Amino acid sequence: MAQSPEQAVALYAERVMRGAFDDALGVWTPSTARRQQEWTDAYRQRREVVTRELSMTRPSTYRVVRIEWWRTCCEPGIAEKPEYAGLARVRVAFEMSSGPREYFFDIRKDPNCCGPGDPLGALQVRYWTLLDVYPTTKLPLQFTWVYDPTTRDSHGIGALVPDP
């Protein structure tokens, strides 16, 4: 279990850099939160396609480019502070022989919290769970909110089932 979003990225990235497809899939556990068959098939396909692509190309290195901290309770949006976040959207650059490729890693805090003043917040140990990994040209499947820096606003993308 990861103690931070960066550690969750490292657990997956180190495995794909070794070409360990099955081990990488093992740290990207499928969610049971959404059960619609169409979504489940798209999610399973994304896990396999992205992991296979990265394992076969075996990047030489990776680096965290930036982290967006998201509130996940009530009204999702960019969190004012990392400690208020229920999700981290981490942009990661993998160095490939063909040049760098960037992916988003959506990583959920478990158990989730509802922000400041949560009386149990100070008492609970939280772990970070890998939800979704996708090229920056694709849409998220798990946490379907995006941030638009031009309008400085976040919004849901609806019930889309994007290409894996």
DRENGU-355183 format. One line per 5 residues: number of its first residue (from 0); their letters; for each residue x, z, y of C-alpha. Coordinates in steps of 0.25 Angstrom, whole numbers. Last residue first. Example, Ala and Ser with C-alpha at 12.3 -4.5 7.8 and 13.67 -1.06 7.14 Angstrom:
<sites>
1> sa> 55 29 -4 ~ 49 31 -18
</sites>
This chain:
<sites>
163> pdpvl> -36 -94 12 ~ -46 -102 20 ~ -55 -94 28 ~ -68 -87 23 ~ -75 -84 36
158> agigh> -84 -72 37 ~ -82 -71 52 ~ -70 -73 60 ~ -71 -59 67 ~ -66 -57 81
153> sdrtt> -55 -51 89 ~ -52 -52 104 ~ -40 -54 113 ~ -46 -68 117 ~ -33 -75 115
148> pdyvw> -28 -65 105 ~ -40 -68 95 ~ -40 -58 85 ~ -46 -61 71 ~ -56 -53 62
143> tfqlp> -59 -57 48 ~ -51 -46 41 ~ -51 -51 26 ~ -51 -66 26 ~ -42 -69 39
138> lkttp> -41 -83 45 ~ -30 -93 42 ~ -19 -99 51 ~ -11 -86 51 ~ -9 -87 36
133> yvdll> -17 -76 28 ~ -15 -63 22 ~ -27 -54 20 ~ -30 -39 16 ~ -17 -32 15
128> twyrv> -19 -17 14 ~ -13 -7 24 ~ -13 8 20 ~ -19 20 27 ~ -16 34 25
123> qlagl> -28 42 30 ~ -27 55 38 ~ -25 50 52 ~ -37 40 50 ~ -46 50 44
118> pdgpg> -51 55 58 ~ -53 40 63 ~ -51 43 78 ~ -45 29 81 ~ -48 18 72
113> ccnpd> -58 15 61 ~ -49 16 49 ~ -46 8 37 ~ -42 14 24 ~ -34 5 22
108> kridf> -28 -3 34 ~ -30 -18 32 ~ -19 -29 32 ~ -22 -43 37 ~ -9 -51 35
103> fyerp> -9 -63 44 ~ 1 -74 40 ~ 12 -82 47 ~ 21 -93 41 ~ 36 -94 45
98> gssme> 44 -107 41 ~ 45 -116 29 ~ 54 -107 21 ~ 44 -96 24 ~ 45 -84 34
93> favrv> 32 -76 33 ~ 26 -72 47 ~ 16 -60 46 ~ 4 -58 56 ~ -2 -44 52
88> ralga> -17 -42 54 ~ -18 -26 53 ~ -31 -20 49 ~ -38 -7 51 ~ -31 -4 64
83> yepke> -33 8 73 ~ -18 13 70 ~ -13 -1 75 ~ -19 1 89 ~ -30 -6 97
78> aigpe> -35 -13 85 ~ -38 -28 86 ~ -52 -30 82 ~ -63 -26 71 ~ -75 -19 76
73> cctrw> -80 -8 68 ~ -67 -5 60 ~ -56 -15 57 ~ -47 -13 69 ~ -36 -23 69
68> weirv> -21 -22 71 ~ -14 -36 73 ~ 0 -36 68 ~ 11 -46 72 ~ 22 -55 66
63> vryts> 25 -47 54 ~ 37 -53 47 ~ 40 -61 34 ~ 52 -65 26 ~ 57 -75 16
58> prtms> 43 -81 13 ~ 40 -84 -2 ~ 33 -97 -1 ~ 27 -95 -15 ~ 23 -80 -12
53> lertv> 17 -84 2 ~ 9 -95 -3 ~ 4 -88 -15 ~ 0 -75 -6 ~ -7 -84 4
48> verrq> -15 -92 -7 ~ -18 -80 -16 ~ -23 -71 -6 ~ -30 -82 1 ~ -37 -86 -11
43> ryadt> -42 -72 -15 ~ -47 -71 0 ~ -54 -84 -1 ~ -61 -81 -14 ~ -65 -67 -10
38> weqqr> -71 -73 3 ~ -80 -83 -5 ~ -83 -72 -15 ~ -88 -62 -4 ~ -82 -49 -8
33> ratsp> -76 -44 5 ~ -70 -30 4 ~ -63 -31 -9 ~ -50 -35 -3 ~ -39 -42 -11
28> twvgl> -26 -35 -12 ~ -14 -41 -5 ~ -3 -33 -11 ~ -5 -38 -25 ~ -6 -52 -20
23> addfa> 8 -51 -16 ~ 12 -45 -29 ~ 6 -57 -36 ~ 13 -68 -27 ~ 27 -61 -28
18> grmvr> 35 -73 -21 ~ 45 -62 -15 ~ 40 -65 -1 ~ 26 -64 -6 ~ 29 -50 -11
13> eayla> 36 -45 2 ~ 25 -51 11 ~ 14 -43 4 ~ 20 -29 4 ~ 26 -32 18
8> vaqep> 13 -36 24 ~ 7 -23 19 ~ 19 -16 25 ~ 17 -22 38 ~ 2 -18 38
3> sqam> 7 -3 36 ~ 7 7 25 ~ 5 -3 14 ~ 0 0 0
</sites>
